[in-house]
Structure formats: C-alpha cells, structure tokens
Amino acid sequence: MTRIREWFEKLINNEMTSGILMIVAMFASILFANSPWREPIENFWNTRLFVGVSDIKFSRPLDWWINDVLMVFFFLQIGFELKKEIKEGFLSDPKQILVPALAALGGIVCPAIIYALINHGEPQYMNGWAIPTATDIAFAICVLMLVGKGIPQAVKIFLLAIAIFDDLGAIIIIALFYNQGVSVDLLGYASLACILLYLVNKMQITNFTPYLILGVALWYCFLNGGIHTTIAGVVVAMAYPMRVTRKQYSPLEHMIHKLKPWVDLVILPVFAFASAGLYLGNVTYETFTHTLTIGIILGLFLGKQIGIFGMTWLLMKAKIAEFPKEVRTLDIYGVASVAGIGFTMALFVGKLSLPDSMQEEIRLGILCGSLLSALWGAAVFHWDRYLQHKEELKARMRI
C-alpha cells in the first residue's frame, strides 16, 4: 500500500503528467465531437446546474460552471506560484527578472500584432487579438520533457520563467480588456473584501477558510460587477501568507501542494475536454483560410518565436542577457518554439473575447498553431542534440 501511495505521489508530482492528461482529454474531446455521442455531450454541457442560498441563486449550464468557477481555482494556483516566486523565487531578484520578463513581453506583443495585421479588415474579429498571446505551460513542459533529453536545467528554468510572466500578462489582459458593464457599487464591495483579505493576512491567519469565504464574496462581486471571476482567485492567492512566525513552515507552499493535483489532474483536463471538441464535419477550406484561423495559427507559431527569441537575441547581443555555457542558441530558439503551444489559456480567452459562432475557427486555429509549435519545437531540440552529439564525437576523435 505504501509503495502504491509513493508511486501515485510521484505520478501527480511529475511535470509531464498534467500535459499528458490534457493531450488525452483534447483528443478524447475531438473524438467524441465527431462520434454519435456528439449531441448527447453537447446537451450534457448545456445542462443547467442549480446552486443557491437564500436570495443568491444560480442556475447556469455546466460549461459556465467550468469557466467561471472551476477555472478560478486554476488562477488561484497561478496566483500562489506567482507570489512564491515574488517572495522567495527568481522574481525576488531584479537581475533575474529582466530577461524572461522582456522575452515574455515580446511573446505577447508579436502574436497580437500578427493577429491584428491579418484581421485588420475584419473589425468583428479584432477583439480576439489576445487569443494567441498565451503559453500553455503544462503542454510546453510536457513537450520539453519528452524530447528534451539532456537539455540544460537553465533552459527549463528559462521556459518556466517566461511562462510565469506570460500568465501574469494573461491575468492583466483579462482584467483590463475582457470585462463588461462595470458596476461601481459592486466594485466598492469588492474593494471592502480586498481590505478584509489584507487584514486577515496581517493577522497571519493560515486557516484557508476565511480566505475562501472572502474569496467567494469577491467572486460574487466580480461576477455581477463586470470583472471576470477568475481574477478573484489571483487576489485571494496574493493575500494568503507566504510564511508565518515559524520561518521553516510556508502555508502558501502547503496550499500549492494540496491544490496542484486537483488543478493538474482534474480541473485542466475537464476544461480541455469541455473546450477542445472540434467537429471536423464543419471544417472546410474556408475554415482553414479564415482570417481568424490564420491569425491564431501564425500568431502562435510565428509570433511566439519572433517575440521570445528575437527579444532574447537582442538582449544577448546587448550583453544584458547571459546564459550558462552549456545553453546553446538553438536551446533558446527551442524554448521560443514550444512557447507557441497556447492551448488552455488561448481557449479560455477565445471564449471570453468572441461569440459562440466563431468558436470553431478559434479551436481549429489554436489546435493547429499549438500542434505546429510542438512539432517544430521537438524538431529544433532533436536537431540541437544531434549537432551537440556530433561536436562531442569530433572532439573525442581529436583526442
């Protein structure tokens, strides 16, 4: 029994597990979307789930509960990890921040520009400019681990650092650009909830219950106040204490350890299964050549490469960015390539930014752009390892 538990803990803590599960969920979603089960599954996601207390009652489709409730916990985890890095990780050192921050910024701006250039004549699609700007870290790390045997640890850290800033950028974009009908009164109540969260933090309360209660209140204010509900998860995470009097104990790290398996093994695969279903019967030549589809594909595949690698190369030439000797230029380019895998956050932003009638093109663009980025990134890393092996053989022959 002990061995089984150890094996299970090792499995859920493996960086590849979440990515593999999401790949399985994605293919399962596409498979079911093109099977006789298509309509029953669509009806299932449209089934209304009722939850209510007193006058506060919700009757919403299951799809809504996934996007506006379950995904809050995904953003809660992102917030926890951001705070950990800010307090004690690489974000606590200004020297470590500049390069991945600027690389991530390039990886946000370039895809948005490419998408906007392709769709500039179609104003109804312009609100989707942020769809190709996000990296799916679970998928990217999975690809890196599968094909990146022998890759220096510094390369993996660089990808993780970019992904953290990428997530921060996505949070800011959602907060600023994808909110509707802001209610001043409810935002006032939301501000009160934030103040109470601050006070609970200052009291160094580590029991998560008061944070959860205030988080639910904040979520409700955001839901009806025009701010997207997922931001509530980030706010609560930032309020939760990193450490208390006993320095060796970190309540925040404890919460990350408890929450991560649920997010990685349940919430993200469920979201992938609910969101990735692409009915191939509707995919035509026009769907592939649609400016919305092309904008997302090129934004993810080319935009990320140009933005991340281009910015990093400029910083290296300016002697601002320095990497260990074992990190090769092709390693950096490989990171920029796999960063074009934009599955989870891209689908999420796609649902926020554009209506249901455009979701087929969005899904096709995200799936194609992410697949191209994964395959190209894998090819880059394989070629890099081949060249490195060739150089090592030549060096041995000289000896």
C-alpha positions in Angstrom: 0.0 0.0 0.0 2.9 2.3 0.9 4.5 1.7 -2.5 1.3 2.4 -4.3 0.9 5.7 -2.5 4.5 6.6 -3.2 4.1 5.8 -6.8 0.9 7.9 -7.0 2.5 10.8 -5.3 5.5 10.6 -7.8 3.0 10.4 -10.7 1.0 13.5 -9.6 4.2 15.5 -8.9 5.6 14.7 -12.3 5.7 17.7 -14.6 4.7 15.6 -17.6 1.5 14.1 -16.0 -0.7 17.2 -16.4 0.4 17.7 -20.0 -0.2 14.1 -21.0 -3.7 14.1 -19.3 -4.6 17.3 -21.2 -3.4 15.7 -24.5 -5.6 12.7 -23.8 -8.5 15.0 -22.9 -8.1 17.0 -26.0 -8.1 14.0 -28.4 -11.0 12.5 -26.5 -12.9 15.7 -26.9 -12.3 15.8 -30.6 -13.1 12.1 -30.9 -16.4 12.4 -29.1 -17.3 15.6 -31.1 -17.1 13.5 -34.3 -19.0 10.5 -33.0 -22.6 9.6 -32.4 -22.1 10.9 -28.9 -21.7 14.5 -30.1 -25.2 15.8 -29.4 -25.6 14.0 -26.0 -22.3 15.5 -24.9 -23.3 19.0 -26.1 -26.6 18.6 -24.3 -24.7 17.5 -21.2 -22.6 20.6 -21.2 -25.7 22.7 -21.6 -27.4 21.0 -18.7 -28.3 23.7 -16.1 -26.9 23.1 -12.6 -28.8 24.9 -9.8 -26.9 26.1 -6.7 -28.4 28.6 -4.3 -28.6 30.0 -0.8 -31.5 32.3 0.2 -31.8 35.0 -2.4 -28.5 34.2 -4.0 -29.3 31.6 -6.6 -27.5 30.4 -9.7 -28.9 28.3 -12.5 -26.3 28.1 -15.2 -25.1 25.5 -17.8 -22.3 23.1 -16.7 -20.0 24.8 -19.3 -20.4 28.1 -17.3 -19.5 26.4 -14.0 -16.3 25.1 -15.6 -15.3 28.5 -17.0 -16.4 30.8 -14.1 -16.0 28.5 -11.1 -13.5 25.7 -11.7 -11.1 27.9 -13.6 -11.0 30.3 -10.6 -9.0 27.6 -8.8 -6.6 27.4 -11.8 -6.0 31.1 -11.4 -5.7 30.6 -7.7 -2.8 28.2 -8.3 -1.2 30.6 -10.8 -1.5 33.3 -8.1 0.1 31.1 -5.4 3.0 30.3 -7.7 3.5 33.9 -8.7 3.6 35.0 -5.0 6.0 32.3 -4.2 8.4 33.4 -7.0 7.9 37.1 -6.0 8.7 36.5 -2.3 11.4 33.9 -2.5 12.0 32.8 -6.1 13.7 34.3 -9.1 11.3 37.2 -9.2 12.7 38.4 -5.8 16.0 39.2 -7.6 15.7 42.2 -10.0 18.6 40.8 -12.0 16.7 37.6 -12.7 13.5 39.3 -13.8 14.5 41.5 -16.8 15.4 38.9 -19.4 12.4 36.5 -19.0 10.1 39.4 -18.5 11.1 41.1 -21.7 11.1 37.8 -23.6 7.6 37.1 -22.4 6.5 40.6 -23.3 7.9 40.0 -26.8 6.0 36.7 -26.9 2.7 38.6 -26.1 3.1 41.6 -28.3 4.3 39.9 -31.5 1.4 37.4 -31.7 -1.1 40.1 -31.0 0.4 42.3 -33.8 0.4 39.4 -36.3 -3.2 38.6 -35.5 -4.2 42.2 -35.8 -2.5 42.7 -39.1 -4.2 39.6 -40.6 -7.6 40.7 -39.2 -7.4 44.5 -39.6 -10.0 44.5 -42.3 -12.4 42.5 -40.1 -13.4 44.6 -37.1 -15.7 41.9 -35.7 -12.7 39.6 -35.1 -10.3 42.2 -33.6 -11.4 41.6 -30.1 -9.7 38.2 -30.3 -6.2 39.7 -30.5 -5.2 38.2 -27.2 -6.0 34.6 -28.1 -2.5 33.7 -29.5 -0.6 35.6 -26.8 -0.7 32.9 -24.0 1.6 29.9 -23.5 0.2 26.6 -22.0 2.9 25.8 -19.6 1.7 22.2 -18.9 1.8 21.3 -22.6 5.1 23.2 -23.2 6.9 21.4 -20.3 5.4 18.1 -21.4 6.9 18.5 -24.9 10.2 19.7 -23.4 10.4 16.7 -21.1 9.5 14.2 -23.9 12.0 15.5 -26.5 14.5 17.4 -24.4 16.7 14.7 -23.0 20.0 16.3 -22.0 18.6 19.8 -22.1 20.4 22.0 -19.5 18.3 22.8 -16.4 18.8 26.5 -17.1 16.7 26.1 -20.3 13.8 24.6 -18.4 14.0 27.4 -15.8 14.0 29.9 -18.6 10.8 28.4 -20.1 9.2 28.3 -16.6 10.2 32.0 -16.0 8.7 33.1 -19.4 5.5 31.1 -18.6 5.1 32.8 -15.2 5.3 36.3 -16.8 3.1 35.0 -19.6 0.5 34.0 -17.0 0.8 37.4 -15.4 0.3 39.1 -18.7 -2.8 37.0 -19.4 -4.2 37.9 -16.0 -3.7 41.7 -16.7 -5.2 41.3 -20.2 -8.3 39.6 -18.9 -8.7 42.1 -16.1 -8.3 45.1 -18.4 -9.8 44.1 -21.7 -12.4 41.3 -21.2 -14.8 42.8 -18.7 -18.2 44.2 -19.4 -20.6 46.6 -17.7 -18.6 47.5 -14.6 -20.8 48.2 -11.6 -19.3 50.9 -9.3 -21.4 49.7 -6.3 -20.3 46.1 -6.5 -16.7 47.0 -7.1 -16.9 49.1 -3.9 -18.0 45.9 -2.1 -15.2 44.0 -3.8 -12.7 46.6 -2.5 -14.1 46.0 1.0 -13.5 42.3 0.5 -9.9 43.0 -0.6 -9.3 45.2 2.5 -10.6 42.4 4.7 -8.3 39.9 2.9 -5.4 42.3 3.6 -6.3 42.4 7.3 -6.6 38.6 7.6 -3.2 38.4 6.0 -1.7 40.9 8.5 -3.1 38.8 11.3 -1.1 35.9 9.9 -4.1 33.6 9.8 -3.1 30.4 7.9 -6.5 28.7 8.1 -7.8 29.0 4.5 -11.5 29.1 5.5 -11.7 33.0 6.0 -9.8 33.5 2.7 -12.2 31.1 0.9 -15.3 32.9 2.4 -14.0 36.3 1.4 -12.9 34.9 -2.0 -16.5 33.7 -2.6 -17.8 37.2 -1.7 -15.2 38.7 -4.1 -16.1 36.2 -6.8 -19.8 37.2 -6.5 -19.0 40.9 -6.7 -16.8 40.4 -9.7 -19.4 38.2 -11.4 -22.1 40.9 -11.2 -19.7 43.9 -11.2 -18.2 43.4 -14.6 -14.8 41.9 -13.6 -14.1 38.4 -14.7 -14.4 36.0 -11.9 -11.0 34.3 -12.4 -9.3 37.4 -11.1 -10.8 36.7 -7.6 -8.6 33.6 -7.5 -5.5 35.7 -8.1 -6.4 38.3 -5.4 -7.0 35.6 -2.8 -3.7 33.9 -3.6 -1.8 37.2 -3.2 -3.5 37.7 0.2 -2.5 34.3 1.5 0.6 34.4 3.7 3.9 33.1 2.4 5.3 32.4 5.8 4.4 33.0 9.4 6.4 33.2 12.6 7.9 29.8 12.1 10.1 30.5 9.2 10.6 26.9 8.2 6.8 26.5 7.5 5.2 28.0 4.5 1.4 27.9 4.5 1.4 29.0 0.8 3.6 26.1 -0.3 1.3 23.8 1.7 -1.7 25.1 -0.3 0.2 24.8 -3.6 0.9 21.1 -2.7 -2.8 20.5 -1.8 -4.3 22.4 -4.8 -1.9 21.4 -7.6 -3.1 17.8 -8.0 -6.7 18.9 -8.3 -5.9 21.6 -10.8 -3.5 19.5 -12.9 -5.3 16.2 -12.8 -9.0 17.3 -12.7 -9.7 20.9 -13.5 -7.5 21.4 -16.5 -8.4 18.0 -18.2 -12.1 18.7 -17.6 -11.7 22.2 -19.2 -9.7 20.7 -22.1 -12.4 18.0 -22.7 -15.2 20.6 -22.5 -13.5 23.2 -24.7 -11.4 21.4 -27.3 -14.2 19.5 -29.1 -13.8 20.4 -32.8 -16.5 19.0 -35.2 -14.5 18.1 -38.3 -17.7 18.0 -40.4 -17.8 21.8 -40.3 -14.1 22.2 -41.2 -13.8 23.2 -44.8 -11.2 25.0 -46.9 -12.9 28.3 -46.0 -12.5 27.4 -42.3 -8.7 26.9 -42.7 -8.3 30.1 -44.8 -10.5 32.2 -42.5 -8.6 35.2 -41.2 -9.5 34.3 -37.7 -8.0 30.9 -38.0 -4.9 32.1 -39.9 -4.3 34.9 -37.4 -4.3 32.5 -34.5 -2.1 29.9 -36.2 0.5 32.4 -37.3 0.3 34.3 -34.0 1.1 31.2 -32.0 3.6 29.6 -34.4 5.5 32.6 -35.7 4.6 35.3 -33.2 5.9 33.5 -30.2 9.1 32.5 -32.0 9.8 36.0 -33.2 8.8 37.7 -30.0 10.6 35.5 -27.5 13.7 34.5 -29.5 14.0 37.9 -31.1 13.9 39.8 -27.8 16.3 37.3 -26.1 18.7 37.5 -29.0 18.7 41.3 -28.8 19.3 41.2 -25.1 22.2 38.7 -25.6 23.8 41.0 -28.2 23.4 43.9 -25.9 25.2 41.9 -23.2 22.1 42.2 -20.9 21.2 38.5 -21.1 23.7 35.9 -20.1 23.2 32.1 -20.0 25.5 29.3 -18.8 27.9 28.0 -21.3 26.0 24.7 -21.8 23.0 26.7 -23.1 23.1 26.9 -26.9 21.3 29.4 -29.1 19.2 26.6 -30.5 18.1 25.8 -26.9 16.7 29.3 -26.7 15.0 29.0 -30.1 13.5 25.7 -29.0 12.0 27.4 -25.9 10.6 30.1 -28.1 9.1 27.5 -30.4 7.4 25.3 -27.7 6.1 28.6 -26.1 3.7 28.7 -29.1 1.7 25.9 -27.5 -1.2 28.0 -26.3 -3.9 25.5 -25.5 -5.6 26.2 -22.1 -5.4 30.0 -21.8 -5.9 30.5 -25.5 -9.2 28.6 -25.5 -10.2 30.4 -22.3 -9.5 33.9 -23.9 -11.2 32.7 -27.1 -14.4 32.1 -25.1 -14.2 35.5 -23.4 -13.4 37.5 -26.5 -15.6 36.2 -29.3 -19.1 34.8 -29.7 -20.0 31.1 -30.0 -20.4 31.4 -33.7 -16.7 31.8 -34.1 -15.5 29.1 -31.7 -14.9 26.5 -34.5 -12.4 28.8 -36.2 -10.8 29.6 -32.8 -10.5 25.9 -31.8 -9.0 25.0 -35.2 -6.5 27.8 -35.1 -5.4 27.0 -31.5 -5.1 23.3 -32.2 -3.2 23.8 -35.5 -1.0 26.5 -34.1 -0.2 24.6 -30.9 0.5 21.3 -32.9 2.8 23.1 -35.3 4.7 24.7 -32.4 5.0 21.4 -30.5 6.3 19.5 -33.6 8.7 22.3 -34.7 10.0 22.7 -31.1 10.6 19.0 -30.9 12.4 19.1 -34.2 14.6 22.0 -33.0 15.6 20.2 -29.8 16.3 17.0 -31.7 18.5 18.9 -34.2 20.2 20.7 -31.4 21.0 17.4 -29.6 22.2 15.9 -32.9 24.6 18.8 -33.5 25.8 18.6 -29.9 26.5 14.9 -30.2 28.3 15.4 -33.5 30.5 18.1 -31.9 31.3 15.8 -29.0 32.3 12.9 -31.4 34.6 15.3 -33.3 36.2 16.4 -30.0 36.8 12.8 -29.0 38.4 12.0 -32.4 40.8 14.9 -32.0 41.8 13.5 -28.6 
